[in-house]
């Protein structure tokens, strides 16, 4: 019989991951101690290592990371798409003649 799905707090996850990062216990010992599957510990560890950079970001760095693409990038993409549309419109006109344009 399966056990019900559990939701672990961030405090518990960090405790487990820090114990895993210490390296003084094996994965089997950690799973027995915290009653969590080894794959789950590995996933939490990966998440922490992937997002650890964010801990040391300044406020300006966080805003920049969250803001998404810059205006310059968006303008470049708009220009590229406009050129592609113009090219395809011309090619379509040559293939099907004037009846293709609507």
Backbone bond lengths (Angstrom), bond angles and torsions (degrees), N, CA, C in turn:
res aa  C-N    CA-C-N  psi(-1)  N-CA   C-N-CA  omega(-1)  CA-C   N-CA-C  phi
1 X - - - 1.451 - - 1.526 108.80 -
2 X 1.322 116.02 135.96 1.450 120.69 -178.64 1.518 110.97 -78.73
3 X 1.309 114.81 147.34 1.464 118.12 176.91 1.526 107.91 -87.44
4 X 1.320 117.90 152.67 1.470 120.22 -178.28 1.529 111.53 -64.98
5 X 1.297 114.29 153.08 1.457 121.28 -179.68 1.525 109.90 -62.88
6 X 1.343 115.79 135.22 1.460 120.55 -178.79 1.519 109.80 -112.39
7 X 1.309 116.52 143.16 1.456 122.59 173.67 1.516 108.03 -110.45
8 X 1.328 115.61 119.85 1.457 120.46 -178.08 1.518 109.91 -96.51
9 X 1.305 115.57 145.58 1.463 120.25 179.19 1.525 109.83 -76.00
10 X 1.315 115.06 161.56 1.461 120.64 178.42 1.528 110.41 -63.29
11 X 1.309 116.58 -34.15 1.467 120.94 179.16 1.532 110.37 -63.69
12 X 1.330 116.21 -44.27 1.464 120.60 179.21 1.531 110.84 -64.20
13 X 1.340 116.30 -44.78 1.467 120.81 -179.82 1.524 111.04 -60.31
14 X 1.331 116.29 -43.82 1.459 119.02 -179.37 1.524 110.91 -65.74
15 X 1.316 117.03 -36.90 1.468 121.51 178.05 1.531 109.98 -62.16
16 X 1.329 116.57 -44.27 1.460 121.59 -179.78 1.536 110.73 -65.46
17 X 1.323 116.10 -46.07 1.468 120.05 -177.40 1.518 111.07 -66.34
18 X 1.310 117.97 -40.57 1.460 119.68 178.56 1.524 111.17 -63.99
19 X 1.323 116.62 -37.15 1.461 119.77 176.01 1.528 110.47 -65.25
20 X 1.333 116.42 -37.57 1.464 120.44 178.79 1.524 110.99 -68.75
21 X 1.324 116.89 -37.71 1.462 120.62 -179.03 1.527 112.17 -71.22
22 X 1.310 117.10 -28.21 1.470 119.95 178.55 1.524 110.73 -59.93
23 X 1.317 115.95 -39.72 1.447 120.57 176.57 1.517 115.10 79.97
24 X 1.316 118.63 9.56 1.459 119.95 -179.95 1.531 112.60 -85.15
25 X 1.329 117.87 -8.95 1.465 122.20 177.78 1.524 109.38 -126.64
26 X 1.296 115.73 153.16 1.462 120.00 177.06 1.529 109.44 -78.87
27 X 1.320 115.72 166.79 1.465 120.49 178.58 1.524 110.57 -63.13
28 X 1.310 117.34 -36.53 1.467 121.08 179.20 1.525 110.09 -63.18
29 X 1.316 116.91 -41.94 1.469 120.25 178.21 1.520 111.40 -65.40
30 X 1.331 116.17 -39.11 1.474 119.74 178.54 1.522 111.54 -65.71
31 X 1.325 117.36 -42.57 1.465 119.64 179.72 1.520 111.29 -64.27
32 X 1.326 116.67 -36.76 1.460 119.85 178.48 1.528 110.82 -70.73
33 X 1.326 116.60 -40.50 1.460 120.12 -177.46 1.525 111.89 -67.59
34 X 1.343 116.92 -44.75 1.463 120.53 -173.79 1.526 113.36 -99.44
35 X 1.332 117.75 -3.77 1.461 122.83 -179.79 1.539 111.38 54.25
36 X 1.334 114.41 49.07 1.461 122.19 178.65 1.526 107.03 -133.31
37 X 1.314 116.45 143.84 1.463 121.05 -179.24 1.525 110.79 -66.39
38 X 1.314 116.14 148.36 1.466 121.78 -178.11 1.532 111.79 -60.50
39 X 1.328 116.68 -37.78 1.472 119.54 178.09 1.527 111.22 -62.36
40 X 1.308 116.47 -36.66 1.463 120.62 179.89 1.523 110.25 -66.95
41 X 1.313 117.35 -42.25 1.467 121.07 177.86 1.526 109.85 -62.24
42 X 1.319 116.53 -43.85 1.458 120.91 179.02 1.523 110.91 -61.94
43 X 1.320 117.44 -41.02 1.471 121.47 179.56 1.527 111.05 -65.22
44 X 1.326 117.38 -44.82 1.465 120.62 178.27 1.518 110.73 -62.72
45 X 1.315 116.75 -39.76 1.468 121.77 179.14 1.525 109.74 -62.77
46 X 1.320 116.72 -43.72 1.470 121.49 178.58 1.535 110.62 -62.69
47 X 1.320 116.63 -43.25 1.466 120.42 178.99 1.522 111.04 -60.85
48 X 1.321 116.62 -43.79 1.459 120.20 -179.88 1.515 110.84 -63.07
49 X 1.315 116.97 -45.49 1.460 119.92 -178.35 1.522 111.87 -66.78
50 X 1.333 117.47 -34.73 1.466 120.98 178.03 1.520 112.14 -69.43
51 X 1.339 117.14 -32.91 1.460 120.83 -174.87 1.523 113.35 -105.01
52 X 1.310 117.80 6.88 1.465 121.29 -177.60 1.526 111.79 -64.06
53 X 1.317 117.33 -29.19 1.462 121.36 179.65 1.523 111.41 -58.83
54 X 1.308 117.15 -34.99 1.457 122.33 -177.79 1.519 113.58 -63.61
55 X 1.315 117.22 -24.19 1.462 120.86 -179.85 1.524 110.74 -64.96
56 X 1.323 116.33 -34.46 1.451 120.57 -174.41 1.525 113.65 -100.13
57 X 1.325 117.97 3.79 1.460 120.44 177.68 1.521 110.68 -71.39
58 X 1.318 115.90 143.95 1.460 120.22 173.24 1.519 108.33 -77.16
59 X 1.316 116.02 172.72 1.462 120.11 179.72 1.529 110.53 -60.69
60 X 1.332 116.64 -42.43 1.461 120.83 178.79 1.528 110.83 -64.88
61 X 1.319 116.87 -37.97 1.458 121.07 178.27 1.517 112.02 -65.21
62 X 1.334 116.60 -38.78 1.469 120.47 177.65 1.518 110.88 -65.59
63 X 1.329 116.54 -42.99 1.463 119.99 179.06 1.520 110.94 -62.26
64 X 1.320 116.35 -40.80 1.460 120.86 179.55 1.527 110.97 -65.37
65 X 1.331 116.37 -40.81 1.459 120.72 -179.49 1.525 111.31 -68.03
66 X 1.312 117.69 -34.00 1.464 121.73 -177.45 1.523 113.01 -85.96
67 X 1.334 117.94 -17.40 1.453 120.61 -172.15 1.523 113.30 -71.27
68 X 1.328 119.12 -21.85 1.450 121.42 -179.86 1.506 110.90 89.13
69 X 1.338 117.08 -157.08 1.468 120.20 -176.37 1.526 111.71 -68.17
70 X 1.325 115.16 147.73 1.460 119.91 -179.50 1.530 110.61 -78.21
71 X 1.308 116.11 165.28 1.461 122.00 178.74 1.519 110.08 -60.76
72 X 1.324 116.60 -39.88 1.469 121.02 179.92 1.529 110.45 -61.10
73 X 1.322 116.95 -43.30 1.464 120.90 178.65 1.523 111.55 -63.32
74 X 1.331 115.96 -41.90 1.465 119.79 179.75 1.518 111.80 -66.54
75 X 1.341 117.91 -39.69 1.454 120.86 178.07 1.529 110.99 -65.22
76 X 1.335 116.88 -39.05 1.461 120.54 178.01 1.526 110.48 -63.89
77 X 1.315 117.05 -42.19 1.462 120.93 179.20 1.522 110.82 -65.25
78 X 1.337 117.17 -39.66 1.465 121.34 178.27 1.527 110.17 -62.22
79 X 1.326 116.75 -44.17 1.462 120.93 178.17 1.514 111.87 -61.94
80 X 1.320 116.61 -42.31 1.461 121.20 179.46 1.525 110.31 -62.50
81 X 1.321 117.23 -45.85 1.467 120.87 -178.78 1.531 111.37 -65.99
82 X 1.332 117.06 -36.15 1.458 120.64 177.58 1.522 110.75 -64.05
83 X 1.326 116.20 -43.22 1.461 119.88 178.31 1.527 111.29 -63.93
84 X 1.333 116.88 -41.70 1.460 119.98 179.03 1.524 110.97 -64.01
85 X 1.327 117.64 -41.38 1.465 121.05 178.29 1.524 111.35 -63.37
86 X 1.330 116.64 -43.25 1.465 119.85 178.81 1.520 110.88 -62.60
87 X 1.341 116.51 -43.31 1.464 120.68 179.27 1.525 110.82 -62.01
88 X 1.313 117.05 -47.12 1.462 120.92 -177.90 1.524 111.93 -67.03
89 X 1.319 116.32 -35.01 1.466 119.90 176.85 1.523 110.36 -63.57
90 X 1.328 116.28 -42.34 1.471 120.39 177.63 1.515 111.31 -65.75
91 X 1.317 117.35 -43.03 1.462 120.67 179.98 1.519 110.78 -65.02
92 X 1.308 117.51 -39.49 1.456 121.25 178.86 1.526 110.02 -64.51
93 X 1.319 116.23 -38.96 1.461 119.93 178.63 1.512 111.79 -64.54
94 X 1.328 118.16 -36.35 1.462 121.23 179.65 1.522 111.34 -73.14
95 X 1.321 117.63 -33.74 1.458 120.50 -176.80 1.525 111.26 -73.53
96 X 1.313 116.20 -49.27 1.470 120.44 -173.53 1.523 113.41 -103.95
97 X 1.269 118.91 1.84 1.452 120.72 -178.97 1.520 111.05 75.61
98 X 1.280 117.44 -162.94 1.457 120.87 -176.81 1.520 113.24 -74.85
99 X 1.328 119.11 -15.01 1.466 121.35 -178.79 1.533 111.63 -71.63
100 X 1.352 117.76 -19.28 1.473 120.47 -178.84 1.518 111.91 -75.54
101 X 1.315 118.45 -27.41 1.468 120.36 -178.77 1.515 109.19 -79.48
102 X 1.314 114.88 136.83 1.473 119.82 -179.63 1.484 109.81 -126.16
